[in-house]
Amino acid sequence: MSVEEPPLRIHLSPPDVGPAEREALLRAFDSNWIAPLGPEVDAFEAEVAAHVDRRHAVALSSGTAALHLALVLSGIGPGDRVLCPTLTFVASANPVRYVGATPVFVDSAPGSWNLDVDLVAEQLADGAANGRPYAAVVAVDLYGRCCDYAALEPVCAEYGVPLIEDAAEALGSRRQGRAAGAFGELGVLSFNGNKVMTTSGGGMLLSDDGDVAAEARYLATQARDPAPHYEHSRLGYNYRMSNLLAGLGRAQLASLDDKVAARRRIGDRYRGELADLPGVAFLDDAPDEVSNQWLTCLTIDPARSGVDREQVRRELRRAGIEARPVWKPMHRQPLYRDEAMIGGRVADRLFDHGLCLPSGSTLTPSEQAEICQRIREVLRA
Ligand SMILES: *Cc1c(COP(=O)(O)O)cnc(C)c1O
């Protein structure tokens, strides 16, 4: 930490927990279900499934574990190619490598920042025509904005390619009247500490197929075959959520709508205060969407504003305020530099100019007023 960087006062997206969460943890503790699994897990799964209109939900140790299982359950393995957006958090792509498959990265659509569905359609057609069909598509609902599933679902169906929805950032978002997590064959949620709601660490796999959910539970508990001794015929994992954390998750879920409303208010206020500044453009919801506005994101065009994203970010950081560049695209990561990339100019531009503003549901109006004032000062200077 340099002299210029004081401790952070305002975080990007801190957990929002209180007495209800404390009580829920103690309730789970006092019920003697410290062991993993138990009644809180069952109830949490049922409540999340109902919330996102899925028949089944399987509570897991992380969103990354849920994505890994989604690929295993879709039969993805060595030699397979999986389409995945380049503009995302690394956890969207890593599970493709876990199963020995190869990610092929796809650029963002300019307006939505999400997967460019035209490029996906081209790739699926190419793959089918060349005898190298893609094995799956992982779609990410970036910063809480749902992909264009009205276009993407039919394209995947046409080529018989399973669609996995990484809705880790999008719990509480809705598009075309459908909940994030309910698109595609399998949906994935995360309850990491920085997401809209948290279990301090956890995730959920969502499906409408009871057999798939049962297989997910089996694989997530070391794939124990029915026998009095320990019998294993398949490779399993230790991926289940603990009963204590499921209790915490239930308390968080009870106030999810309030947390989403708070984030949306914060997003509206940023727009009201900053949208008039030259060169500033916000990532907005699609017309048929009500997103959770997990993070309010904007781009700053230096040609029009006279300052670049880093100047704004550094100025906030000097004041103890955490803002972050937009996710660094996978095709620019050392880890994935050698993988195939379809397009990439849109994601490059978003990374170069994009900024995520503090958006946690605990952010106070006076904190937000200070953030806006500091941004206006840099952009006016
Ligand atoms: C947070 C996140 C994940 C991973 O979730 P964890 O629960 O942290 O493992 C996956 N994909 C995206 C897009 C995320 O933001």
The ligand as a Gaussian input file, in Angstrom:
#p B3LYP/6-31G(d) Opt

LIG

0 1
 C      -18.670000     -14.810000      -8.151000
 C      -18.719000     -15.408000      -9.495000
 C      -18.527000     -16.784000      -9.703000
 C      -18.033000     -17.730000      -8.663000
 O      -18.757000     -17.815000      -7.517000
 P      -18.039000     -18.285000      -6.154000
 O      -19.191000     -18.551000      -5.254000
 O      -17.187000     -17.143000      -5.699000
 O      -17.241000     -19.507000      -6.449000
 C      -18.721000     -17.292000     -10.980000
 N      -19.042000     -16.507000     -12.011000
 C      -19.196000     -15.178000     -11.865000
 C      -19.579000     -14.378000     -13.058000
 C      -19.019000     -14.578000     -10.615000
 O      -19.128000     -13.254000     -10.490000

